[in-house]
Amino acid sequence: MGTPVDPVPPLIRQALADASDAPGYPLTAGTPALRDAIAAWVARACGAGVDGLGVLPTIGSKELVAWLPTLLGLGPGDVVVVPSVAYPTYEDGARLAGATVVRSDSLTALGPDPRVRLVWVNSPGNPTGRVLPAAHLRKVVEWARERGAVVASDECYLPLGWDAEPVSVLSPQVSGGSYAGVLAVHSLSKRSNLAGYRAGFVAGDPALTAELLKVRKHAGMIVPAPVQAAMVAALADQAHADAQRERYRARRETLRAAFTRAGFTVEHSEAGLYLWLTRDEDCWDTVDWLARRGILVAAGVFYGPAGARHVRVALTESDAHVDAVAGRLAES
Ligand SMILES: Cc1ncc(COP(=O)(O)O)c(C=O)c1O
């Protein structure tokens, strides 16, 4: 269903343990070591320059997604644009702020709506695994800048490109070399198996991250000190992330072949942690068919009405379970 199952790498657990004597309040902005580690990782993974880049650690990325509209001061009358098939928390966050949600993958279809204050993009996408090309992202950024709206790019699956190379909103080909109006949202939950630690961060427009910092300080949205130390160790080490990526690659190949042989059509899924599948029937019929074989998947309609004929299969299962799924599909 999507929760990581592989062990937390020992070097990260050690860093957490070494920082466990933490009687004082942690810094909401992150320790200097963490801020440096985030900036260095963003430079490497997103191809972004660190000059003028704002960074801020978050308590996992879900809380930031859920509270961003509120933290930015959005409210009734403001519009938040989310992808047509999307991670549900974008919509939840807009509702928490009392703002209006519009589902759309095409901003031109929206027309000149002055009330749009925030646009969410998610590439590679959950649940579809779709990768948005740099030119598409650039158009979104230009459209938003013309209207004074913020683009929040949820990039928590950026390191998991398979058949396509995901591009960050912070890369110069998208941002044009300026971070004005853009925020990239990242997570260590999947890259480093840290979902249980709650470790994420946001990077981009320094004026926006400064504003977020101000509110988050007073709201108590502070990453615990031992987790900050664990994040430094995780961000500095690429070897464990490469090993985890290889585990997901192997599981993806097994599952993709098994579902295809069983008559499923795989759509998008060129990157990220999911296969987006259809048998060209209502998603609940597919969920039932699989459940009868002891295989649990997410109904596509969870992610929006446009997902009603798809199911989402996560790559986050042990190798033994993945092999069992392939075996059961082969018998069907
Ligand atoms: C698209 C997307 N964004 C954000 C999150 C939240 O991740 P976390 O809070 O573990 O960083 C998830 C989790 O599955 C996700 O799929």
The ligand as an SDF file (V2000), in Angstrom:
LIG
                    3D

 16 16  0  0  0  0  0  0  0  0999 V2000
    3.0260   12.5730   -3.2190 C   0  0  0  0  0  0  0  0  0  0  0  0
    3.3320   12.4540   -1.7620 C   0  0  0  0  0  0  0  0  0  0  0  0
    3.6710   13.5610   -1.0920 N   0  0  0  0  0  0  0  0  0  0  0  0
    3.9620   13.5000    0.2210 C   0  0  0  0  0  0  0  0  0  0  0  0
    3.9060   12.3250    0.9120 C   0  0  0  0  0  0  0  0  0  0  0  0
    4.1840   12.3510    2.3910 C   0  0  0  0  0  0  0  0  0  0  0  0
    5.3540   11.7250    2.7220 O   0  0  0  0  0  0  0  0  0  0  0  0
    6.0590   11.9670    4.1280 P   0  0  0  0  0  0  0  0  0  0  0  0
    5.1290   12.7160    5.0150 O   0  0  0  0  0  0  0  0  0  0  0  0
    6.3590   10.6050    4.6510 O   0  0  0  0  0  0  0  0  0  0  0  0
    7.2850   12.7710    3.8290 O   0  0  0  0  0  0  0  0  0  0  0  0
    3.5670   11.1460    0.2590 C   0  0  0  0  0  0  0  0  0  0  0  0
    3.5050    9.8710    1.0040 C   0  0  0  0  0  0  0  0  0  0  0  0
    3.1930    8.8200    0.5500 O   0  0  0  0  0  0  0  0  0  0  0  0
    3.2660   11.2130   -1.1080 C   0  0  0  0  0  0  0  0  0  0  0  0
    2.9230   10.1230   -1.7990 O   0  0  0  0  0  0  0  0  0  0  0  0
  1  2  1  0
  2  3  1  0
  2 15  2  0
  3  4  2  0
  4  5  1  0
  5  6  1  0
  5 12  2  0
  6  7  1  0
  7  8  1  0
  8  9  2  0
  8 10  1  0
  8 11  1  0
 12 13  1  0
 12 15  1  0
 13 14  2  0
 15 16  1  0
M  END
$$$$
